[in-house]
Every structure is written in C-alpha cells, then in structure tokens.
Amino acid sequence: MKIGIVGLGLMGGSLGLALKKLPKKYIIVGYDHNPSHKRDALRLKLVDKIVEDFNEIEVCDVIVLTIPVDAIISISQRLINIHKETTVIDFGSSKEKISNAIPKEIRANFVTSHPMTGTEKFGPTAAIDDLYTEKTMVICDIEKSGEYQKGVAISLFRDIHSRVVFMNSKEHDRHAAFISHMPHAVSYAIAQSVMKQEDPKSILALAGGGFKSMSRIAKSSPTMWEDIFRQNKVNLLESIEVFNQEMKLCQTLIEEERWDELHQWMSEANRLHEIL
C-alpha cells in the first residue's frame, strides 16, 4: 500500500518512521513545499522517496495530511478527482471546519482525525518513531466516511499502535480548546510575561522545573497554532474566559488573605490527577 504523506514535520515525519517498521506492507512517499524539510526527510529516512509533483500524491492509496489546519482545507479542494477507493486522512488539531469544508464529492474518502500527541519541537528533525504509540487517535464524524476508508484508516492507526476513539467534530473542538488550545495560549502568555520584564535573563536564571514545564509548549510553531486558534476561535475564547475567571478567583483569595479558601481551591485542583 502506497502512503503519501503531505507535510514532513514532527507529525508527518513520525508517521513515516512508524510505518517504515512495516516495509512489506507500506511504501512511504513524502511531499513538502520546504526544500530543507525534503532534504532532512530523506537524510533521516523518514520516507522511502520524495516527490515534487503533487499528482504523484493524488494516486497514492492513502494520503495523510499532516499540515496546518487552513492548508488541509485548501488541499482538500485539490483532491476532487481522486479514485473512489482512495483514503485521505487529516491530522488537524481542530475538526469541525475541516469536516464541513471537504468537497461533498469526496467526503466519503476522508477520515478526519486528530492524534492526541506531539511535542513542542517541529520540523523533520523532531520526528520520533513512537510518537503515536499508545496515544489516542480521535476520529471525528465517522458516519461521513466510507466503510472502506474507515477500515483502511483504523488498520493504519492500529499498525502505529494508537488507541482509536470516535467523537463528533463539534464536541471534539470544544474539548480540545480546554485541554490543548487554551493551555498553549496560557503558555505563550507566561513566556511573554517574563520576556517583557526589565531583566528577563536574571529571572530565567532562577527558572526551575515548574516554569520550564509551564512554558515548554510556548516553543511550538506559531504558524501552526495561529491557524488552530483561528479555526477554533469560539471555543478557545470560551476556555480562556473560564481560565481567566479561575485566575481572578485566585487573585481575589490572595488579596483578601482568605488562605483557607485558597487552600481548598488548590486541593480541588489536585483532584485532576486522580482522573488523569
């Protein structure tokens, strides 16, 4: 089965590495507009070959779009003439707009998915072969996908050892805003708060594990996250508002020296890790 991966950064490169463990089952073809990404992908053996002509991607058995969410929508318009059995999988972090924007003529070809994994690093050199191992792969609006395409996608996800769950795209985007998109906004804000001080270097000299953990994802690609914030704007704003309410409550409890209530507030927050 020939797999065409569009986008050879962390997600696409890691997928290539994972599938290359099954050389008798998959041939991996890569496509990327960035010349250095193409060179690195070949050097790091993330794919079997690189193609320059997008037509060579269109004839693959499976096309995986591991590119920014706005680009996924744009590329979907170019795939209007793919074979009826071609499976197209997208790895976008927001799902409702993508799901609804796919041309109706090829909607059954698409399996709209979101792997709940990643790192703050990006580009081909960030790829790791076990990025998807034991991680959740959310498939959204599966009723819109063809039975054949559904089977192909699930088989591929099992081959990379992901755990598949199904969800409505609207529900997914609201949940993702709280557990992924808003935390990225908070991390960027933490980084900005420190960098805008008079002497950020002196502050960072004192930075321990807690600060590094909180600010780590502020190293994520601004290009990718701008697109995600744009596509999931309504849900993101709601999650930021909820976060701001909790921060305001924390501020008020400290200002008014309501220490017992602050202790209780923090204790309730501890319970999150009982769920996780």
VOPAGU-2260 file (C-alpha; in pm, 1 decimal, decimal comma):
REM VOPAGU-2260
SITE   aa  ch    i         X         Y         Z
SITE  MET   A    0       0,0       0,0       0,0
SITE  LYS   A    1     143,8     335,0    -103,5
SITE  ILE   A    2     112,1     607,3     163,2
SITE  GLY   A    3     152,9     970,1      58,8
SITE  ILE   A    4     242,7    1198,4     349,7
SITE  VAL   A    5     189,6    1569,0     285,9
SITE  GLY   A    6     394,6    1765,3     538,9
SITE  LEU   A    7     719,6    1620,0     671,3
SITE  GLY   A    8     746,6    1787,4    1009,6
SITE  LEU   A    9     704,7    1629,7    1352,2
SITE  MET   A   10     370,7    1462,7    1280,7
SITE  GLY   A   11     433,8    1352,5     922,6
SITE  GLY   A   12     792,6    1250,1     984,8
SITE  SER   A   13     698,2    1047,8    1293,0
SITE  LEU   A   14     422,3     876,0    1097,0
SITE  GLY   A   15     673,5     785,5     826,9
SITE  LEU   A   16     913,2     636,9    1081,7
SITE  ALA   A   17     634,5     435,1    1243,8
SITE  LEU   A   18     507,9     294,3     913,3
SITE  LYS   A   19     857,4     215,4     787,3
SITE  LYS   A   20     869,9     -53,0    1055,7
SITE  LEU   A   21     635,1    -245,3     824,7
SITE  PRO   A   22     826,9    -232,7     492,4
SITE  LYS   A   23     640,2    -528,6     347,4
SITE  LYS   A   24     306,7    -353,3     395,3
SITE  TYR   A   25     374,4      14,3     322,7
SITE  ILE   A   26     571,4     229,3      77,2
SITE  ILE   A   27     609,0     584,2     210,9
SITE  VAL   A   28     605,5     878,1     -30,7
SITE  GLY   A   29     670,6    1228,5     103,1
SITE  TYR   A   30     569,0    1573,9     -20,5
SITE  ASP   A   31     661,1    1910,8     130,9
SITE  HIS   A   32     699,5    2262,8      -8,8
SITE  ASN   A   33    1001,8    2331,0     213,4
SITE  PRO   A   34    1330,6    2226,6      43,1
SITE  SER   A   35    1514,5    2174,1     371,8
SITE  HIS   A   36    1232,2    1953,5     500,6
SITE  LYS   A   37    1262,8    1737,4     190,7
SITE  ARG   A   38    1638,0    1703,2     230,8
SITE  ASP   A   39    1610,4    1623,9     601,6
SITE  ALA   A   40    1331,9    1371,7     546,1
SITE  LEU   A   41    1548,1    1177,1     303,0
SITE  ARG   A   42    1859,9    1205,7     517,8
SITE  LEU   A   43    1674,1    1084,0     825,7
SITE  LYS   A   44    1496,3     809,6     626,8
SITE  LEU   A   45    1152,1     931,3     728,7
SITE  VAL   A   46    1015,4     832,0     386,4
SITE  ASP   A   47    1114,6     598,5     103,6
SITE  LYS   A   48    1105,9     873,6    -158,3
SITE  ILE   A   49    1022,9    1240,0    -209,5
SITE  VAL   A   50     801,7    1356,3    -496,1
SITE  GLU   A   51     794,6    1705,1    -645,4
SITE  ASP   A   52     470,0    1665,0    -840,1
SITE  PHE   A   53     153,8    1663,5    -627,0
SITE  ASN   A   54      -9,3    1440,1    -889,3
SITE  GLU   A   55     210,0    1159,3    -754,5
SITE  ILE   A   56      47,8    1207,4    -415,2
SITE  GLU   A   57    -302,7    1202,4    -561,3
SITE  VAL   A   58    -253,0     848,9    -694,7
SITE  CYS   A   59    -140,7     703,9    -359,0
SITE  ASP   A   60    -368,1     451,9    -188,0
SITE  VAL   A   61    -367,7     660,1     129,0
SITE  ILE   A   62    -299,3    1034,2     156,5
SITE  VAL   A   63    -220,4    1170,5     503,1
SITE  LEU   A   64    -235,1    1547,7     552,1
SITE  THR   A   65      -6,2    1648,8     838,8
SITE  ILE   A   66      -5,5    2021,3     761,2
SITE  PRO   A   67    -158,8    2333,4     925,1
SITE  VAL   A   68    -536,8    2325,4     950,6
SITE  ASP   A   69    -601,1    2602,0     695,3
SITE  ALA   A   70    -378,1    2421,4     446,8
SITE  ILE   A   71    -575,9    2099,4     498,9
SITE  ILE   A   72    -891,3    2275,5     380,8
SITE  SER   A   73    -706,6    2422,8      82,2
SITE  ILE   A   74    -552,6    2088,4     -18,5
SITE  SER   A   75    -887,4    1909,8       9,2
SITE  GLN   A   76   -1014,6    2123,1    -278,8
SITE  ARG   A   77    -730,8    1989,8    -498,3
SITE  LEU   A   78    -821,4    1625,6    -435,9
SITE  ILE   A   79   -1155,7    1639,3    -614,0
SITE  ASN   A   80   -1052,2    1383,3    -876,7
SITE  ILE   A   81    -902,0    1112,4    -655,0
SITE  HIS   A   82   -1004,9     748,7    -703,9
SITE  LYS   A   83   -1322,4     641,1    -524,2
SITE  GLU   A   84   -1123,4     399,6    -302,9
SITE  THR   A   85    -850,4     647,5    -206,1
SITE  THR   A   86    -837,2     712,9     167,1
SITE  VAL   A   87    -749,8    1064,7     282,7
SITE  ILE   A   88    -664,8    1114,9     649,2
SITE  ASP   A   89    -606,0    1455,3     803,8
SITE  PHE   A   90    -431,7    1516,2    1136,3
SITE  GLY   A   91    -568,2    1866,2    1201,2
SITE  SER   A   92    -599,7    1982,0    1563,0
SITE  SER   A   93    -941,4    2139,7    1503,3
SITE  LYS   A   94   -1201,2    1932,8    1323,9
SITE  GLU   A   95   -1543,5    2090,8    1263,6
SITE  LYS   A   96   -1441,8    2343,7     996,8
SITE  ILE   A   97   -1226,0    2085,6     820,3
SITE  SER   A   98   -1501,9    1824,8     827,6
SITE  ASN   A   99   -1756,5    2068,1     687,1
SITE  ALA   A  100   -1523,4    2218,4     422,8
SITE  ILE   A  101   -1434,3    1893,5     242,6
SITE  PRO   A  102   -1599,0    1885,2    -102,6
SITE  LYS   A  103   -1912,0    1668,7     -86,1
SITE  GLU   A  104   -1797,6    1469,3    -390,6
SITE  ILE   A  105   -1505,0    1324,1    -194,0
SITE  ARG   A  106   -1633,5    1348,4     164,9
SITE  ALA   A  107   -1658,0     968,7     188,0
SITE  ASN   A  108   -1287,1     946,0     100,5
SITE  PHE   A  109   -1190,7    1144,1     411,0
SITE  VAL   A  110   -1131,7    1020,5     764,3
SITE  THR   A  111   -1091,4    1333,6     975,9
SITE  SER   A  112    -863,4    1251,5    1267,3
SITE  HIS   A  113    -665,6    1413,4    1546,7
SITE  PRO   A  114    -375,1    1234,4    1716,4
SITE  MET   A  115    -361,6    1349,0    2079,2
SITE  THR   A  116      14,3    1364,7    2089,8
SITE  GLY   A  117     301,7    1589,7    1996,6
SITE  THR   A  118     595,0    1782,4    2135,7
SITE  GLU   A  119     696,5    2147,8    2140,3
SITE  LYS   A  120     951,0    2074,1    1865,6
SITE  PHE   A  121     877,2    2090,6    1494,3
SITE  GLY   A  122    1033,3    2002,5    1161,4
SITE  PRO   A  123    1167,8    1669,3    1031,0
SITE  THR   A  124    1448,2    1655,5    1289,0
SITE  ALA   A  125    1184,1    1640,9    1565,1
SITE  ALA   A  126    1035,6    1313,6    1430,2
SITE  ILE   A  127    1035,1    1010,4    1661,1
SITE  ASP   A  128     922,5     659,3    1573,7
SITE  ASP   A  129     698,7     607,2    1879,2
SITE  LEU   A  130     514,3     941,6    1881,4
SITE  TYR   A  131     180,4     767,3    1823,1
SITE  THR   A  132     239,8     457,8    2036,4
SITE  GLU   A  133     -36,3     416,2    2297,2
SITE  LYS   A  134    -166,4     765,3    2219,9
SITE  THR   A  135    -531,4     844,3    2149,0
SITE  MET   A  136    -632,6     891,4    1785,4
SITE  VAL   A  137    -968,3    1070,2    1765,3
SITE  ILE   A  138   -1174,4    1003,0    1453,4
SITE  CYS   A  139   -1449,0    1261,3    1402,5
SITE  ASP   A  140   -1778,1    1240,7    1212,8
SITE  ILE   A  141   -1706,0     881,4    1111,7
SITE  GLU   A  142   -2056,5     846,7     969,0
SITE  LYS   A  143   -1943,7    1076,0     683,8
SITE  SER   A  144   -1656,4     844,7     588,2
SITE  GLY   A  145   -1690,1     547,7     354,7
SITE  GLU   A  146   -1682,0     199,4     504,7
SITE  TYR   A  147   -1371,8     108,8     303,8
SITE  GLN   A  148   -1188,7     426,3     406,3
SITE  LYS   A  149   -1286,2     375,8     769,2
SITE  GLY   A  150   -1137,8      25,7     762,5
SITE  VAL   A  151    -814,3     141,2     598,2
SITE  ALA   A  152    -764,9     423,8     848,8
SITE  ILE   A  153    -832,9     211,3    1155,3
SITE  SER   A  154    -594,9     -58,6    1028,8
SITE  LEU   A  155    -322,6     203,1     977,6
SITE  PHE   A  156    -381,4     350,3    1323,9
SITE  ARG   A  157    -354,0       5,3    1478,3
SITE  ASP   A  158     -27,6     -51,8    1292,3
SITE  ILE   A  159     120,6     255,6    1462,3
SITE  HIS   A  160     -24,1     132,0    1795,7
SITE  SER   A  161    -267,1     418,9    1852,4
SITE  ARG   A  162    -587,1     391,1    2057,3
SITE  VAL   A  163    -885,1     485,6    1839,8
SITE  VAL   A  164   -1184,9     675,3    1977,9
SITE  PHE   A  165   -1479,6     827,3    1791,0
SITE  MET   A  166   -1629,5    1170,4    1850,8
SITE  ASN   A  167   -1847,0    1435,7    1691,6
SITE  SER   A  168   -1629,2    1714,3    1547,1
SITE  LYS   A  169   -1814,9    1990,4    1731,2
SITE  GLU   A  170   -1771,6    1809,3    2062,4
SITE  HIS   A  171   -1405,0    1743,2    1982,6
SITE  ASP   A  172   -1329,9    2109,4    1918,9
SITE  ARG   A  173   -1481,7    2221,0    2248,5
SITE  HIS   A  174   -1287,8    1958,5    2444,1
SITE  ALA   A  175    -965,6    2033,3    2253,9
SITE  ALA   A  176    -998,5    2403,7    2338,1
SITE  PHE   A  177    -981,2    2325,0    2710,1
SITE  ILE   A  178    -716,0    2052,3    2712,7
SITE  SER   A  179    -488,3    2168,7    2430,1
SITE  HIS   A  180    -560,1    2503,8    2269,2
SITE  MET   A  181    -614,4    2715,3    2582,4
SITE  PRO   A  182    -305,6    2565,9    2756,7
SITE  HIS   A  183     -97,8    2671,7    2455,3
SITE  ALA   A  184    -236,6    3026,0    2482,7
SITE  VAL   A  185    -154,6    3027,3    2855,4
SITE  SER   A  186     199,8    2904,1    2788,3
SITE  TYR   A  187     257,4    3179,1    2531,9
SITE  ALA   A  188     123,7    3431,1    2786,1
SITE  ILE   A  189     357,8    3302,7    3058,4
SITE  ALA   A  190     654,2    3335,6    2823,4
SITE  GLN   A  191     550,0    3689,8    2727,3
SITE  SER   A  192     501,7    3787,4    3093,2
SITE  VAL   A  193     862,9    3700,1    3171,1
SITE  MET   A  194    1017,4    3831,3    2848,9
SITE  LYS   A  195     854,7    4173,6    2899,2
SITE  GLN   A  196    1022,0    4226,4    3235,7
SITE  GLU   A  197    1315,5    4463,8    3263,1
SITE  ASP   A  198    1570,5    4187,4    3314,7
SITE  PRO   A  199    1431,2    3857,4    3179,0
SITE  LYS   A  200    1774,1    3690,8    3183,1
SITE  SER   A  201    1803,9    3731,1    3559,6
SITE  ILE   A  202    1454,1    3589,9    3606,8
SITE  LEU   A  203    1526,5    3293,5    3381,4
SITE  ALA   A  204    1846,8    3220,3    3574,7
SITE  LEU   A  205    1618,8    3120,7    3861,8
SITE  ALA   A  206    1381,8    2915,0    3646,3
SITE  GLY   A  207    1324,1    2564,3    3774,1
SITE  GLY   A  208    1130,9    2264,8    3653,1
SITE  GLY   A  209     790,4    2417,8    3719,7
SITE  PHE   A  210     848,9    2720,4    3498,8
SITE  LYS   A  211    1008,9    2510,0    3227,6
SITE  SER   A  212     711,8    2272,7    3227,6
SITE  MET   A  213     459,9    2556,0    3209,6
SITE  SER   A  214     644,1    2743,1    2933,2
SITE  ARG   A  215     765,0    2442,0    2730,3
SITE  ILE   A  216     484,7    2444,1    2474,9
SITE  ALA   A  217     541,8    2815,9    2406,9
SITE  LYS   A  218     818,5    2683,7    2178,9
SITE  SER   A  219     552,4    2535,5    1948,7
SITE  SER   A  220     519,2    2656,4    1590,1
SITE  PRO   A  221     342,1    2997,3    1574,6
SITE  THR   A  222     232,5    2925,2    1216,7
SITE  MET   A  223      52,1    2607,5    1316,1
SITE  TRP   A  224    -104,8    2748,5    1631,8
SITE  GLU   A  225    -223,0    3070,9    1470,1
SITE  ASP   A  226    -425,8    2857,4    1229,5
SITE  ILE   A  227    -564,0    2642,2    1510,5
SITE  PHE   A  228    -662,7    2946,0    1718,4
SITE  ARG   A  229    -835,4    3096,0    1413,1
SITE  GLN   A  230   -1031,1    2781,9    1328,4
SITE  ASN   A  231   -1137,8    2713,8    1686,2
SITE  LYS   A  232   -1184,4    3077,1    1787,8
SITE  VAL   A  233   -1523,8    3049,3    1959,8
SITE  ASN   A  234   -1433,4    2750,2    2175,0
SITE  LEU   A  235   -1089,8    2891,8    2253,2
SITE  LEU   A  236   -1233,7    3223,3    2371,0
SITE  GLU   A  237   -1478,1    3037,7    2595,7
SITE  SER   A  238   -1196,1    2832,6    2750,8
SITE  ILE   A  239    -980,3    3144,4    2802,5
SITE  GLU   A  240   -1275,2    3315,7    2975,1
SITE  VAL   A  241   -1317,8    3020,4    3212,1
SITE  PHE   A  242    -942,7    3023,1    3282,2
SITE  ASN   A  243    -949,1    3399,8    3348,1
SITE  GLN   A  244   -1233,4    3353,2    3597,2
SITE  GLU   A  245   -1025,8    3099,5    3789,5
SITE  MET   A  246    -720,5    3327,5    3783,5
SITE  LYS   A  247    -934,8    3617,3    3908,6
SITE  LEU   A  248   -1065,6    3399,8    4190,6
SITE  CYS   A  249    -710,4    3303,9    4285,4
SITE  GLN   A  250    -609,2    3671,2    4281,7
SITE  THR   A  251    -906,0    3769,1    4499,0
SITE  LEU   A  252    -838,9    3496,5    4757,9
SITE  ILE   A  253    -476,7    3611,1    4788,4
SITE  GLU   A  254    -563,3    3982,9    4801,3
SITE  GLU   A  255    -821,2    3924,1    5073,2
SITE  GLU   A  256    -596,6    3677,0    5257,9
SITE  ARG   A  257    -860,6    3407,0    5250,6
SITE  TRP   A  258    -599,2    3139,3    5298,7
SITE  ASP   A  259    -829,5    2854,9    5399,0
SITE  GLU   A  260   -1038,8    2906,9    5086,1
SITE  LEU   A  261    -720,7    2929,9    4874,8
SITE  HIS   A  262    -602,8    2601,1    5023,3
SITE  GLN   A  263    -937,4    2440,2    4940,8
SITE  TRP   A  264    -925,4    2579,8    4586,0
SITE  MET   A  265    -581,7    2428,6    4530,0
SITE  SER   A  266    -688,2    2097,6    4687,1
SITE  GLU   A  267    -980,5    2073,6    4444,8
SITE  ALA   A  268    -737,0    2131,6    4158,0
SITE  ASN   A  269    -523,8    1840,7    4285,5
SITE  ARG   A  270    -811,7    1607,4    4206,0
SITE  LEU   A  271    -749,0    1648,8    3832,8
SITE  HIS   A  272    -465,4    1398,9    3853,9
SITE  GLU   A  273    -693,5    1141,9    4013,5
SITE  ILE   A  274    -882,3    1149,9    3682,5
SITE  LEU   A  275    -569,3    1153,2    3465,8
